[in-house]
């Protein structure tokens, strides 16, 4: 299960007890019925987990996107396009599946498998062909038995009379016996049925009208007719100078990447850093948008809820380079998100986010340390001398501005507040039904990893070598000198995910275990550094005329640079900014992964740089203007 379904009728676990959701109470809680006792209680959404089961479900696990070949990825997307009409159909019938299977040139059973894989994981990559040798997430059933199993579930379990699982398992056994086949174990039938979504059960048993509680209100872009149907994302350099945590001396203006829900105008998430925008900053902003923000609010001592989370249907961005990368495009496709770019010379397509960015800077112009928007309005104001906010303090200020002021004030175009509009979309009004609470991502770490840059490498006896730095762990040993499964004359290459903010460890994807493992430096005594620092060290070594650069040279130069900085009587702005990156990045969430018996050293999480500053606006004549609901003067 890739996400937690919060629609009425869905079964979840609360404090170890299985519950059935009856209805949402507000944006942060639901009314649920404890299945064993029949007791009703209001429970916080943040404490809900997948339903506890007696037997583990055989869910097909999605491979790392980067591990898929272009051919495999195209196959997965083609299969998704084949089943997409069936996923969206109000009343999916066996005849519809038969017709789609015929058009695709596959057996009906195969199409049902694709549907089950996608509905159980929510990921396009789950549609890639899996080996038939069995194992977790792989069917060991013969094609004939598989046909009987699928047909029995369709014809018996999903009928209006709602027979229980035991009845369906007995019917599978009877049909297999009559056909001279060995029946699957009842647990196999039970686990296969558990992969069927509540939406599909209600649709097949009670009809499409009853299943509408699971459906969002349908809309057509560019008009966003329900929450999270469309978000817009962009970045700008903020008109304020921040100070470092230690000396409280100025270190420069930060960049912000921010996203807004077009339907409600609620801010879905943001990311602030001193480096210009990059694919990593876009990924971090999207992760902040998709995931719940309870922990972020607690870290910044903000008590007002920020109740917007969940996968969006569409991300609308400008044409900057960081939005067009392969990593971001595949990650969005993997989670069923359409990534679209702003049409050239069509400023109205980015109006909402541009207004928000402009309004943010207008509010910032009242802060100490502001640089204003132009030299004329700034005059002789000594921005650096007046600067007082650290990065963390500014994040808290911005968070309060968003959740306690902007989200709560009436918006002139909405005629209600952004949070009020969001609630209308979720719960409905007298005239229009709501779309219900969005699903919550269960594996938050996997989402962050999927949005992380990656490298492709072979495994050698010494481990992995990336940018002249060695990484090693016992989990690599089985893959030393491994050959390509499709070509014995070539070494097998593996996907290595790397967080540019902390390259002291990388994420190695094991294609057989379908799992990411943390692989630390081979030499654990090395300090944690950022990719930005590594590039700076290499640049200096080349300036010194070093022709051969290896790991020892890199860290010797890094240590020399740090000694010079520490011995300086007064730090320069550039040095303070570099040190601030190290301190502020510790507060950023980082995905965890299984670790081998080798101890992974604690490391600072640092931010990644970008090589150039993108042009935020494609059209010179576009200027941001204030949103009425955001003006408090």
Order of alpha helices (4+ residues) and beta strands (2+ residues): beta-beta-beta-beta-beta-beta-alpha-alpha-alpha-alpha-alpha-alpha-alpha-beta-beta-beta-alpha-alpha-beta-alpha-beta-alpha-alpha-alpha-alpha-beta-beta-alpha-beta-alpha-beta-beta-beta-beta-beta-beta-beta-beta-alpha-alpha-alpha-beta
